[in-house]
């Protein structure tokens, strides 16, 4: 399945992206793509999209990623509602503290029924 997604280029802390058509199984940093159909620089907000080629690839069956879909709506290439994008929070690496042993799980206390105490047996008296 073909997908239209962003391909990161540029230096550290200075991202720029190519909008490319690629196979979904190719890794995003793999560098293998079918065609470059645009460019996006988030620092300067510069966008260059080839509308005809994007419409062609979408007509063939390529699906845009959520971010590319929202960019295409902003630029008027396609019409529709924007998709809400939720990023996963990364857990910060904390120094590992020694793990405290977990207390053994005890079974839930069973309901005790009160029984009448058994009569005490009397020992025979020695005379």
C-alpha positions in Angstrom: 0.0 0.0 0.0 1.3 3.4 -0.9 1.4 6.3 1.6 2.2 10.0 1.3 4.3 11.1 4.3 7.0 13.4 5.5 10.7 12.4 5.0 13.0 14.3 7.3 16.0 16.0 6.0 18.3 18.7 7.4 20.6 19.1 10.3 20.0 18.6 14.0 17.5 21.2 15.4 16.9 22.4 11.9 14.3 20.1 10.3 13.0 20.3 6.8 10.8 17.6 5.2 10.2 16.2 1.8 6.6 15.1 1.1 7.1 11.7 -0.6 5.1 8.8 -1.9 6.5 5.5 -0.6 5.5 2.0 0.3 4.0 1.8 3.9 6.5 -1.0 4.7 9.6 1.2 4.0 11.0 2.8 7.1 10.5 6.6 7.3 14.3 7.2 7.4 15.0 4.6 4.7 15.4 6.9 1.8 13.5 4.8 -0.6 10.5 6.5 -2.1 8.6 6.4 -5.4 8.3 10.2 -6.0 8.9 13.5 -4.2 5.6 15.5 -4.4 6.5 18.4 -2.2 8.6 20.2 0.5 7.8 21.5 4.0 10.0 23.6 6.3 8.3 24.0 9.7 10.8 26.7 10.8 10.0 29.2 8.0 6.5 27.7 7.3 7.5 27.3 3.7 5.5 24.8 1.7 5.8 23.6 -1.8 3.3 21.0 -3.0 2.7 19.6 -6.5 -1.1 19.4 -6.4 -1.5 17.5 -9.7 0.9 14.7 -8.6 -0.7 14.5 -5.1 -4.1 14.2 -6.6 -2.8 11.5 -9.1 -1.3 9.4 -6.3 -4.4 9.7 -4.1 -6.5 8.7 -7.1 -4.3 5.6 -7.5 -4.9 4.7 -3.8 -2.1 6.4 -1.8 -3.2 7.4 1.7 -1.7 10.5 3.3 -0.4 10.4 6.8 -2.3 12.4 9.4 0.2 15.3 9.3 0.3 15.4 5.5 -3.5 15.2 5.4 -3.8 18.3 7.6 -1.2 20.2 5.5 -3.1 19.3 2.3 -6.3 20.7 3.9 -4.5 23.9 4.9 -3.2 24.4 1.3 -6.6 23.6 -0.3 -5.4 20.5 -2.2 -8.2 18.5 -0.6 -11.3 19.4 1.4 -12.5 17.9 4.6 -12.1 18.1 8.4 -8.6 18.1 10.0 -7.6 15.1 11.9 -6.6 15.4 15.5 -3.1 14.3 16.1 -2.1 13.0 19.5 1.6 12.5 20.2 2.7 9.9 22.7 4.6 11.3 25.7 8.1 10.0 26.1 9.1 8.8 29.5 12.2 10.6 30.8 15.0 8.3 31.7 15.3 8.4 35.5 18.2 6.9 37.4 17.0 3.4 38.5 16.5 3.0 42.2 16.8 -0.4 43.7 13.5 -2.1 43.3 11.6 -2.7 46.6 10.5 -6.2 46.9 6.8 -6.6 46.4 4.9 -8.1 49.4 3.6 -11.5 48.7 -0.1 -11.5 47.8 -2.1 -12.9 50.6 -5.5 -14.5 49.8 -8.5 -12.5 50.8 -9.6 -13.3 54.4 -12.3 -15.9 54.4 -15.5 -15.3 56.2 -15.2 -17.2 59.5 -18.3 -18.7 61.0 -18.5 -18.7 64.7 -19.1 -22.1 66.1 -20.1 -23.0 69.6 -17.0 -24.0 71.6 -16.8 -27.7 72.1 -17.4 -28.8 75.8 -14.2 -29.4 77.6 -13.7 -33.0 78.5 -13.1 -33.5 82.1 -10.3 -35.8 83.2 -11.2 -38.5 85.8 -10.2 -37.4 89.2 -7.7 -39.5 90.9 -8.3 -40.1 94.6 
